[in-house]
Structure formats: C-alpha cells, structure tokens
Amino acid sequence: MSTVFTKIINRELPGRFIYEDDVCVVFLTIEPLTPGHCLVVPRAEIPTWLELDDPTRNHLFAVAQRMGRAVTTAFGSPMAALIIAGFDVPHTHLHVVGAANADQLHFAHATNPGDAALDDAAERLRAALEQLP
C-alpha cells in the first residue's frame, strides 16, 4: 500500500511542490511550524532515514541544505532547522523549518494557515530557489 507521500508524489493527492528531480521532491507540509516549512522526500518509499543508501542520503541532505537557504531567504528566518522525525508517515522525510529559536520546533505548535498562506509560501520559496547560485 502506498504512503500518503507516494500518493502526493504521484499526484493522486494534492501537494504544493517546490522542487523535484529524479531522486526526491520537496513540497510544503499542510501543518507548518513556521511559514515555508517544507518536506524533502525521496521518491522511493524508504521507511526510515536509517535505511537510506549513501547516494540517496547525500542527495537528500544536499537538497535540504538548499531548501534551508531558500527558507531563510524567502522568510528572513535567522536559522533553518532540519528535523528527521518520521513518526507519522513510514516514508523518509526531512523537515526544513525556518526558525528564530528552538521553541518554534515543537510539532504541537503546528497549524494549518489556510490555502492562501500556503500558496504564498510556495511562491516565495520557488522565487528564492531561483535566486540561489
């Protein structure tokens, strides 16, 4: 049975895509901790990050680093955090979250800001990515 992330990747469920290549995709989470909170997800259904092969792991982290730069650029966040939790969906995913402090990184604070705010965040991240070297 496909994970919810595979269904998003396959366009069976909606997603606000920021970036994609042959190895992974990046899309916004619908319950962000801060504006621009996005997920870096391998196309392959790999249950946990401990099971990633070296090339996939390296690629995901490189994409996550680029997304961290985009988040800080697009939203003026002083820092970009990287979280690997994986409790809700058995499909490896890296959370990239702009933050000013560790208090902003608690999943209990996640909210759904609505479609307009998510659409705006997606556009801002795409524009920031285009400006990165």
VODREN-193362 format. One record per residue (C-alpha): residue in one letter; x, y, z. Coordinates in steps of 0.2 Angstrom, whole numbers. Layout:
["a", [X, Y, Z]]
...
//
This chain:
["m", [0, 0, 0]]
["s", [7, 17, -5]]
["t", [11, 30, 8]]
["v", [2, 47, 8]]
["f", [19, 54, 2]]
["t", [19, 42, -13]]
["k", [1, 47, -17]]
["i", [7, 66, -16]]
["i", [22, 62, -27]]
["n", [11, 53, -40]]
["r", [-1, 67, -40]]
["e", [-15, 56, -33]]
["l", [-17, 69, -18]]
["p", [-13, 87, -20]]
["g", [3, 95, -15]]
["r", [12, 111, -16]]
["f", [28, 106, -25]]
["i", [43, 117, -23]]
["y", [56, 106, -31]]
["e", [58, 89, -39]]
["d", [71, 79, -48]]
["d", [74, 60, -51]]
["v", [78, 56, -33]]
["c", [67, 67, -22]]
["v", [53, 80, -21]]
["v", [51, 95, -10]]
["f", [33, 100, -5]]
["l", [25, 111, 9]]
["t", [18, 102, 24]]
["i", [0, 107, 27]]
["e", [3, 110, 45]]
["p", [19, 120, 46]]
["l", [28, 125, 61]]
["t", [33, 142, 53]]
["p", [30, 149, 35]]
["g", [39, 139, 22]]
["h", [41, 123, 32]]
["c", [44, 110, 19]]
["l", [47, 92, 17]]
["v", [61, 84, 7]]
["v", [55, 66, 2]]
["p", [63, 53, -8]]
["r", [53, 46, -22]]
["a", [57, 28, -16]]
["e", [47, 23, -1]]
["i", [61, 21, 11]]
["p", [53, 19, 28]]
["t", [66, 27, 39]]
["w", [82, 38, 36]]
["l", [92, 24, 43]]
["e", [88, 13, 28]]
["l", [94, 26, 15]]
["d", [109, 21, 4]]
["d", [123, 33, 4]]
["p", [120, 42, -13]]
["t", [101, 45, -8]]
["r", [106, 51, 9]]
["n", [119, 63, 2]]
["h", [107, 69, -11]]
["l", [93, 72, 1]]
["f", [104, 82, 13]]
["a", [111, 92, -1]]
["v", [93, 97, -7]]
["a", [88, 100, 11]]
["q", [103, 112, 13]]
["r", [97, 121, -2]]
["m", [80, 122, 4]]
["g", [86, 129, 21]]
["r", [94, 143, 11]]
["a", [78, 146, 2]]
["v", [68, 147, 18]]
["t", [80, 159, 26]]
["t", [80, 170, 11]]
["a", [61, 169, 7]]
["f", [56, 172, 25]]
["g", [70, 181, 34]]
["s", [72, 167, 46]]
["p", [89, 168, 55]]
["m", [91, 150, 55]]
["a", [85, 134, 46]]
["a", [82, 119, 56]]
["l", [82, 101, 49]]
["i", [72, 88, 58]]
["i", [70, 70, 55]]
["a", [56, 63, 65]]
["g", [46, 50, 54]]
["f", [33, 45, 67]]
["d", [18, 49, 57]]
["v", [22, 43, 39]]
["p", [33, 27, 36]]
["h", [42, 36, 22]]
["t", [58, 45, 25]]
["h", [56, 64, 25]]
["l", [67, 78, 31]]
["h", [58, 94, 38]]
["v", [66, 110, 34]]
["v", [60, 124, 45]]
["g", [64, 142, 47]]
["a", [66, 147, 65]]
["a", [72, 160, 77]]
["n", [74, 148, 91]]
["a", [71, 130, 97]]
["d", [54, 134, 104]]
["q", [47, 135, 86]]
["l", [52, 117, 83]]
["h", [39, 108, 93]]
["f", [26, 99, 82]]
["a", [12, 103, 95]]
["h", [13, 121, 88]]
["a", [9, 116, 70]]
["t", [-6, 124, 62]]
["n", [-15, 125, 46]]
["p", [-13, 143, 40]]
["g", [-25, 140, 25]]
["d", [-23, 139, 7]]
["a", [-19, 157, 3]]
["a", [-5, 157, 15]]
["l", [2, 140, 9]]
["d", [1, 146, -9]]
["d", [10, 162, -4]]
["a", [24, 152, 5]]
["a", [26, 140, -10]]
["e", [28, 155, -22]]
["r", [41, 163, -11]]
["l", [51, 148, -9]]
["r", [51, 145, -28]]
["a", [57, 163, -31]]
["a", [70, 161, -18]]
["l", [77, 145, -25]]
["e", [78, 153, -42]]
["q", [89, 167, -35]]
["l", [101, 155, -26]]
["p", [118, 151, -35]]
//
